[in-house]
Structures are given as C-alpha cells and as structure tokens.
C-alpha cells in the first residue's frame, strides 16, 4: 500500500485492504460450511461411493456373463436330449 500525504486517503486505503481480507475470510468460511453441509446431505441420502458402485457393476457384469454361459450350456444339453 502506498502512503500519500492525505490521511483520509491513507485511512480509506487501509479500510479497503482490511475489508478485502475480511471478505476473503468470510468466503473461506462460507465454502467450508457449504462443503460440510453438502457432505452431510450426501451422507444422509445414502449415496454409494464410486468404489462401491464399480464393485457392484463388476459383479453384475460377471453374473451376466455367467448367466449367458449357463443359458448356452442348457440349450446345448436340451438339444442333445431331444
């Protein structure tokens, strides 16, 4: 901050600098509160994590593949029987 010969301008500049610092602090605090609220909301909604989703997805793919393999085996056996 540059000093001028006028104390009114000096005080005004100091006030603006302090206000900018306060605004930055308020912004950080608001972001922290919002993040905590969103995390709580998501936790309360019982949303699954990405890791849990991927694990279940993999299990579903494996089950579908196994189902298709067994269906083909059943069709093959039915064809042999009759």
Order of alpha helices (4+ residues) and beta strands (2+ residues): alpha-alpha
